[in-house]
Amino acid sequence: MDVTASGGRAYGAARGAGAASRSGVEEPDEPCTEPPQLSEPGTAAALRRSLAGLHPDDLPDGLVIADDAGLVVCFNAAAVRITGISAGEAIGQPIEHALPLEDMEGCRWWTSTDPYGGIAIRSGQPERNLLLPGGREVLVSARYVRPWRLGPVERLVVTLRGTEARRRTERSHAELIATVAHELRSPLTSVKGFTATLLAKWQRFTDDQKRLMLETVHADANRVTRLIAELLDISRIDSGRLEVRRQPVRLEQAVRRHVDGYLAAGERAERFSVHISEELPALWADPDKIDQVLGNLLENAVRHGEGTVTIEVTSAPNRAQEEGTAVTVRDEGPGIPEESMSRVFTRFWRGSKRGGTGLGLYIVKGIVEAHGGTITVGRSPAGGAEFRFTLPVGAPAVLA
C-alpha cells in the first residue's frame, strides 16, 4: 500500500533513526497508520494487519502523528482540509510548529500540555476547542502512546475535527430557546395580567366579564401546556426515546372525530370532504400520537389553507411493499412554494405569518417515522398543499 504526500510519508521511514537507536535494526518503509497499543515498537506488518489495510486518508477526521522526537510523520487529507495546512509543510516538522495551537486565552497549547516532558501517568488530552493561526477553530484531542506503563511517549496521535457541526447544533439550540421564550412570553403575560386584575378588582366586574377573563386565562394556559408538550416530544425524538404504545387503531373513526370537532367549533360542513376506503387493514399504532398527527395536519389545512379540506384514508403498501394504511390531507390554498418543500419537516419552518412555533411538522415526521412509516409533502390537484403519510400494518412483538 503506497502512501502519498497527502496522507503523510511512510511511518517507518520517518522514525527510522529513533527506531534504530532502540532496536539496532532499521525499519522498512511502511504506511503511515495510527498504531494500536503494542508492547514492542517496529511491528509494522502487525499494524497493517490490525487496521485491515486502512489508509489514513480514508478517515473522516483529521489524523496527525508525531514520532518519539516530536516530528510529524503523518498528516492525512482530512487534517489538510480542516487546518488549511498542506501535508508537505507539516511532514518532518516539530508538531508545535506544524500545528501551532492556542487555547481561547491565547496560551500555546503544546507548551501547557507538554506531551513529551510532562507527567508520565498521562495517556492523552480530552477533546477541546482550540485556535489555529488566523482564528480558525478546531476540535482537538490527543493520545500518548507509550511502549510500557510510565514509559516515554513513543508516538503522539492527534485527532482533529471541524467545528461546523457543533456550531449548527448550537445555533439550533439558540433558535429553540429564542422561540420558546417568544411563545411563552405572550400567554404568560396575559395570564399574569388577567389574574392580577381579577384579584385586585374582583367586585367591580360582572359575571360575564369575569367569565371572559377566565376563559382567556384558560386558553393561554392550554397554549403553554401545548408548547411544553412539543418541547418534550422534540427531546424524545432527537434522543431516539419516543415511545410508541401500539394498540388497535381505527383511522376512519379518528378522522371523523377530528372533523366533528371542527364542525362543533363553527366550521361549515361543506369545508370538509372525507373519503374512506371500505376495506382497510387492521392497524396497530399509538392512538394518542396518531391523533396528534391528524390534528396537526388538519389544523394546518384549516388555518393556512383555503377552500375544501379533503381527507382520504386508503390501504397502501409502504416502501418495503408491506401492507399499510395511507392518509392524505389536502387543501385548495396557495400551497407550499417548491423551493420550501425540502424544509417543511425541519424545525421552525413556518408556511405563513399566522403564528405557530414551527415545530409541529417536525414532530409529525418524528412520530410517523417512530411507527416505521413515511410522510411526504407535495402540491394538490387544486394547487394547495398535500400531505400524505403511510403507516405499516403491524402488531406488538408479543402478539406477532
BADRENKOL-635060 format. One record per residue (C-alpha): residue in one letter; y, z, x. Coordinates in steps of 0.1 Angstrom, whole numbers, plus 2048, in hexadecimal, padded with zeros to 3 digits. Example, Ala and Ser with C-alpha at 12.3 -4.5 7.8 and 13.67 -1.06 7.14 Angstrom:
BEGIN
a7D384E87B/s7F5847889/
This chain:
BEGIN
m800800800/d8207F4810/v84080880A/t8617F680E/a883805816/s88B80C7F2/g86F8257F0/g874833813/r86182C833/a83D83683A/y83B85C83A/g82485E857/a83984986E/a85985C866/r84A87D86F/g83387188B/a8448848A6/g8438A5893/a81E8A088A/a8148968AE/s8248B68BC/r80E8CB8A5/s7ED8B88A5/g7EF8A28C4/v7E48848AF/e7FD86A8A5/e7FD86487F/p7F6841871/d81183085C/e80B83B838/p81F837818/c83B84F80F/t82D8667F5/e83388A7E9/p81789D7FA/p8028B67E6/q7FC8D97F4/l7E48D3811/s7DB8ED82B/e7DD8D4848/p7F78B984E/g7EF895856/t7D588E83B/a7E786E830/a7C885F821/a7C287E80C/l7E687C800/r7E18587F5/r7C18607E3/s7D087E7D1/l7ED86A7C4/a7D684C7BA/g7EC8347CD/l80C83E7BC/h82B82E7CB/p84A8447CD/d85E8297BB/d84782D79D/l855850797/p86F85277B/d88286E78E/g89386C7B0/l87D8777CD/v88A8807EF/i87388E80A/a87E89C82C/d8678A4848/d8648C485D/a8838BB870/g8988B6851/l899890854/v89587B835/v875867834/c87485D810/f8908527F8/n8828407DA/a8928277C3/a89A8417A8/a8AD8567C2/v8C18377CB/r8CA8317A7/i8D38557A0/t8E785C7BF/g8F68397C7/i8EA83E7EB/s8D58227FA/a8B382A809/g8BE81A82A/e8DA83382D/a8C4851826/i8A484A839/g8A385C85B/q8C3870854/p8C4896851/i8C089E82D/e8E18B182B/h8F3891836/a8DE879822/l8E288E803/p9028A2806/l9008B97E8/e9198D37DC/d9188EC7C0/m9328EF7A5/e9479077BB/g9488EE7D8/c92F9017EE/r9178EB802/w8F58EF7F2/w8E08E9812/t8F4903825/s8F091D809/t8CB916803/d8C1910828/p89D903820/y892902845/g8A1923851/g8A1939832/i888953826/a86494782B/i858954809/r86D93A7F6/s85A91D7E7/g8779087DB/q8979077C6/p8989057A0/e8A98E778F/r8CF8EA78E/n8EE8D4789/l8FD8C97AB/l9188B17B6/l9178937CD/p9368867DF/g94D8767C6/g9448907AB/r92388079F/e90D89A78E/v8E889B794/l8CC8B378B/v8BB8BF7AB/s89B8D47B1/a8898D97D3/r8678E37DE/y85F8F1800/v83D8E680D/r82E8FE827/p80D8F983A/w80491D834/r81393B822/l834947833/g83192984A/p84D912854/v8598F783C/e8458D8844/r8538C2829/l8718C5812/v86B8B47F0/v88A8AE7DB/t88A8A07B8/l8A98917A7/r8B188A783/g8D087C773/t8E589075B/e8E9876740/a8CD88472A/r8DB8A772D/r8FE89B725/r8F188A706/t8E08A96FA/e8FF8BE701/r9148A56EE/s8FC8A66D1/h8FD8CC6D0/a9238CC6D2/e9248B36B5/l90C8C96A1/i9218E86A6/a9418D669D/t9318C867D/v9238EA673/a9448FB679/h9578E1665/e93E8E2648/l93D908647/r96390D648/s96B8FD627/p95290F610/l956930622/t97C92E61E/s9789275F9/v95F9445F5/k97595C607/g9949525F4/f9869545D1/t9749755D7/a9939845E6/t9A89785C9/l98F9855AF/l98C9A75C0/a9B29AB5C2/k9BC99E5A0/w99D9A158A/q9AF9AD56B/r9C899156C/f9AF974566/t99F969546/d979967543/d97B941546/q98F943566/k97795D575/r95A94656C/l96A92857C/m97093C59C/l94D94A59D/e93E927597/t95291A5B4/v9469375CA/h9229305BF/a92590A5C7/d9349115E9/a91992B5F1/n8FF9115E8/r9108F9600/v90E91261C/t8E9919614/r8E18F4615/l8F28EF637/i8DF90C646/a8BE8FD638/e8C78DB648/l8CD8EC669/l8AC8FE668/d89B8DD65F/i8AB8CC67D/s8A08E8694/r87C8E4688/i87C8BE68A/d88A8BE6AD/s8718D86B9/g8548C86A7/r84E8E7692/l8558D866F/e8388E665B/v8298D0640/r8158E2625/r8018C7614/q7FA8C95EF/p7F38AF5D4/v81489F5CB/r81C8885AD/l8388735BA/e83F863598/q84588658A/a85C8905A7/v8718705A2/r87587557D/r87E89A582/h89B89059A/v8A7875582/d8A688D565/g8BC8A557A/y8D688A57E/l8D6882559/a8DA8A7551/a8F88A7568/g90988C555/e8FE86B565/r8F884E54E/a8D3845547/e8DA82054E/r8E482A571/f8BF82F57A/s8A281657A/v880826581/h861810588/i84082258F/s81F811594/e80381A57C/e7E9821596/l7F58375B3/p7DE8465CD/a7DC86C5CF/l7F68795E7/w7F48995FC/a8168A4608/d82E8C160A/p83E8C15E7/d85E8D35F1/k8658BC60E/i85D89C5FA/d8768A95E0/q88F8AD5FC/v88A889607/l88D87B5E4/g8AB8915DC/n8BD8855FC/l8B68605F6/l8C08625D1/e8E08755D9/n8EA85B5F2/a8E483F5DA/v8F78505BD/r91485D5D3/h9198405EB/g90A8235D8/e9158115B8/g90580159A/t8E0808591/v8CB81E5A7/t8A78115A8/i88A8265B1/e8688165B6/v8478295BD/t82A8135C7/s8098155DB/a80D8055FD/p7FA80661F/n80B81663D/r80D80665F/a7E9810667/q7DF7FE647/e7D581F637/e7DA826612/g7FC83460B/t8188385F2/a83A8275F6/v85B8325E6/t87981A5E5/v89C8255DC/r8B780A5DA/d8DA8075CC/e8F47EC5C5/g9107F95DA/p9207EA5F9/g9017F260E/i8FF7FC633/p90E7E564D/e8F47D3662/e9027E2682/s8FE805674/m8DA803669/s8CB80E68A/r8E082E688/v8D9838664/f8BE85166D/t8D186168A/r8E4882688/f90788267A/w90685E66C/r91C85B64E/g91C83B639/s93D843628/k95A85C629/r94D86F60A/g94388E61D/g92189A628/t9158A7649/g903887654/l8E389A659/g8D0892639/l8C0871643/y8B787F665/i8A489A653/v89588263B/k88686D658/g87988D668/i867898648/v858876641/e84B873665/a83D896664/h828889647/g81C86C65D/g831854649/t84D83B650/i86F834642/t885815644/v8A880A639/g8B37E862F/r8C87D5616/s8BE7D25F2/p8BD7B15DF/a8DE7BC5CE/g8EE7C25EF/g8ED7E85EF/a8D9800605/e8B3801603/f89E81E610/r87881C610/f86083761C/t83A83561D/l82485461E/p7FF851628/v7E685F60F/g7D387C61E/a7C689E618/p7C88BF62C/a7AE8BF648/v79B8DB636/l7948C3619/a7908A362D/
